Amino acid sequence: MIKKRFLAGAAVAALAALGAVGPLPLSVKPAIAATEVKVVVNRQAITSYQIQLRQAFLRLRRAPATADAATKELIDEAVKKQEIRRRGISIPDSAVDEAYANFARQNNLSTAQLGQLFGQAGFSGDAFKEYIRVQMGWGQAVRLNVQQTERLSEQDVVQRMLQQGGEKPTTTEYTLQQIVFVLPQGASKDRRTAEANAMRQRFQNCDSAFQLARGLRDVTVRDLGRVAQPELPPRWKDEITRLSAGGTTRPQVTERGVEFIAICNTRKISDDHAAQLVYQAKDLESLSAAEPDAALLKKLRDQATIVRR
C-alpha cells in the first residue's frame, strides 16, 4: 500500500519530467554555496541550501518552484521526519536503494544516469533517496496513527457482522520467529546475507533454530509469538502470507542487521478480536490516501514550533 502510494505520487511526476530538464545556468551554482538558516521546526533547521535544492526538485515535478513553496514542503517534511522518529520507524537502506533503482528502471536509466540527471537539474540522487525514505516512513506512521485512533469498538464489530449475516470473518494467525545476524562495525552485509541464507537452507522448524544459531557467531533468535495477518509488519507481510509452517523469508538488511523471519505455525482464527482486525484492515485499505495523511500532517504542523528567520 505504501509503495503504491509513493509510486503513484509526486515522485513519478518528477521522473517523468527528467528528460526535459537540462543543466542549470552557471549563475545558480555560486548562490548554492552560501547557506543560512531560514526556518527552525521544533529545533530542526531548514537552510537556504535545502530550499534551493527543493526548488530544483519542484521544477523537476513541474510544480510551482518558488522559495515559499519549497519552504512549505520542507516544513511539512520536517514534521513528518520527527513523527517517524517518535514512532521508532526505521526504513532500511536496502529498501530505499531498491525503490531508487526501480525508478531508474522504469525510466530506462541506470542509477548512475539518474543521479547525473538529478545533478544537472541542481538536485541530487542522495536528496531523492532521502525523499523516498521520508515517504516510506510517513506511510507507516499514518497507518499506525489510524490504527490507534480509529480502532473499532465492540459495538462497531457486532454491527458489521450483523450487516454480513452474523458470520464472523476468518483470518490467519502466524507464530513467528526472528533470526538476526548482527552486523558488527566493518562487517560485510553480503557475507552476513550469505551466512543467513546458509542457515535458511538448514532450517527445518523453529525448535531447531536455537541449536543452529549456537554454532554461529553474533546470531540472535527471538520468538515473536502469535501475530494475526492484518497485524503483520508491512516489510514482511507479503512474503509471510505466501509461506507455510517451516518456511522462511528472504534475508533483509535492517536496522538490527541481516535478518529473516521463520514461520513456526499457522492456524485459522475466527473470534471477536479477529473480526475487529479484519474489518479495521479493510477500512484502512478503503480510506482515501489523502485524508489520513492530511489530518495527521495538519495536527503535527499545528503543534509544531515554527520560527522563520
N, C-alpha and C positions, 0 to 999 in steps of 0.2 A: 504493500500500500504506500509506504513512504517513498520507495523508489519510483513508483508510477507517478506520484505527485511531483516528484522532483524532475523526472524526465519530461513531464508534460508542462512544466512551468517556464519561468523566465530564462532559465539556463539554456533550454533548447533554442529559444529565440536568439540568444546570444551567439550560439554556434552557427545558426542559420545565416547570421549576418557577417560571419568572419570573412567570407570570400570578398566582401565588398569593402573591407577596411584596409587601407594602406598605411604606410608608416606615418607617424605623427610628424608635424613640422618640427624642424630642429629647434625652433624658438621655445617649444614646450619643455624640452628636457632641462634647461637651466632652472626653470621655475620649480621643477620637481625636487631639485637638490636642496632647496631651502624649505625647512618644515617647522611648524609651530603647533602647539596645542590649540585647537579651536573649540572643542566641546569636551566636557567631562561627564560621563554617565556612571553614577554610583562609583566614583573614583577611577573609572576606566577612561583613559584619554583617547580622543579621536583627533588625529593630527591633520594638518593641511595636506601632507603627502598622501595619507589614506583617502582623503576626499578627492584628490586628483586621480588616484588610481580608480576609485569608484566611478568618477565621471567617465573615465575611459571605458569601464565596464558597461555603464549605461549606454554609451554611444554604440557599443557592440550589440546591445539589445535593441537598438533603435528606439530608445526611450529618451524622454527629456533629460539632458545631461547637465543641468545647472548645478552649481555648488550647493544650493539649497536642497535639491532633490537627492544629491549624493549624501549630504549630511543627514537627511531624514532617514535614508536607508541604513546608514551606518549606525545611527542611534537605535533603530529597531534591531539591527544585528547585534549590537552590544547587549541589549536586554535579553535577547534570545540566548546568547552565549552564557550570560550569567545564570539564566534559568536552567540551561543544560548542565552547567557545573553544579548548581544547587541540587539537582536531582541525581547527581552521580552518573550521568550518562557519558559514555566514552565511545567514540567511533574509531575503530582501529585504522591504522594507515592503509592496511591491505584493502579495506572496503572503499576508502577514498580513492586509492590508486586504480582499483577496478572500475569505479564509476568514471574516473577521468579517462581511462583507456577506452571505455565504451563510447564516450562522447567522440573521441578521436576516430574510432572505427566507423561510427555512424556518419561521419562527415568525410570518410575516405582519406583520413590523415593518420600519420604516425603520431605518437605522443610528442616526439621531438618537433614535428612540423606544427602541431597545435601550440606548443609552447612558444615557437618562433612567431606565429601569428599573433598570439597574445602580446608578446614583446613589441612587435611592430605597432600594435594599437595602443601602446602605453600602459598595458595591463601586465599580468604575469601568470604563468602556469601555477606557481605556488599560491598566489592570491585566489585563483579559481578553485584550487584544491581546498583551500580554507573555506571558501563559499560552499562547496559541496559538503564539507564536514558539518558546517552550521545547519544546512538544510536537512541533512540526515538526522542530526541530533535534535533539531527542533521538532521534526515529525514525531520522534519518540516522546519528547516532552509533552507535546499536545495530546498525544494518545494517553499518556499516563494521567494527565490532568483530567481528561474526560472520564476516564475510568474511576477516578477518585471522587469527582464532583457530581457525576451523573449516574451513580450506582442505582440500579433498580431496587425498589423496595419489594418486600414480600407480596404486598398487595398488587404491585405492578406485575409481578411474575404470575400470580394467580390469574389476573385479568387477561394476560397474554395467552395463558394456557387455555382459558375458557374460550377465547376467540378462535383457538385452533382445535376445538373439540375436546378439551380437557386432557389431551395427551402431552406428557412431559417430553421435551426434546432429549435426545441422547448425544453424548459426546465421548471422546476417547480420553482416558486418563493414562498418563505415562509415568512410570517410575524410572528416574533418570540418575545417571552418574556422570560426574565431570572429571576428566583426566587432563591435568595441566602439566606440560613440560616447561618448567620455569626457564626464562631467558636471562642468565646472568649477564652482567655487563661485558660486552665484547663477544658474546656467543653468536653463532651463525643461525639465523632464522631458518635457512634452508636445511641445515644439518639437523636442527631440532624437529623440523617438519618431517624429515626422512625418518627420524627416530620414532616420532609419533605414528607414522604410517606402518613402521615395522611392528609396533605394539598392536596396532589395529589388526594386522594380519594374524597375530597370535591370540587375539581376544576371542573368547568363547562365550563368557557370560560375566555378569557383574561380580559374582562371588570370586572369580579368579583374578579380577583386576588388581586387587591389593597385592597378591602374590607376584603378579607380573611386574608391578611397579617397584617391588623390593630390590629387584636386580638392576634397576636403572637409576641414574643419577639425576637429582633435582626434579623428581616427578611426584606430584601430589594427586591423590584420588579422593573425591568428596561425593558422598551420597546427597543428591538434591531432593530426594523424596518424590512424592506424587505431584504431578503437575497436569492440570486439565488442558486440553488442546487450545482453548481460547486464551490461556494464560502463558503459553509457550513464548520464550523470548523471540522477538522478531528476527534476530540474527540467525537462529537455528530452526525456526518454525517449519519452513517449507521442507527442509531436509528430514527433520524428525518425523513429520507426518507421512513420509514415504517409506519409513523403516518399520520393521517389526522387532520383537524382542530378540536381543543378541546382536542387533545392528549397531553401527557406529557412524557418526557423521564424519565428513572430511575435516581434517585439522584446519583451524583458522588461527592467524596471529591476532591476539587480543592484548588488552592492557595487562593481562596476567601472564602471558607467554604464548606458547603454541598449545592450543587445547582442542579437544574434541569431546563430544557427548555420546555416551553409551545408553542404549535403551535396555533397561533391565526387564521390564514387563509392561504390558499394555492391557487395559480392560475397558469395557464399555460402562459408562455410568449414566444413570437417569434418575436424578433426585432434584430437590428444590435448588440446591447450590448449582448443580449442572445447568438447570434451566435458566437461572439468573445469568450465568456466564455466557451461555449460548445466545440469549436474547440481547445481552449487552454488546456482544461481539457483532451481532447483526446490525445493531443500532450504530455502532462505530463505523461499520463499512458503508452504511447508507447516508451518513452525515455528509453534507457539502464540505469539501476541503477548506473553503474559505471561512466558514462560520466559526469552528472551534479555534482556528488559527487567529482570526481577528479578535475574538473575545479575549483570549488569553494575552495576546500581544498588547491590547489596549489596557488591560488590567496592570500588566507589568510596567508599561510606559507611564501610566498614571501614578504608580507607586514609586517610580524611579526619581532620583535626584539628578536633574539635568542642568548643567551650568554651561552656558555659551560664553565664549571669550572673544 
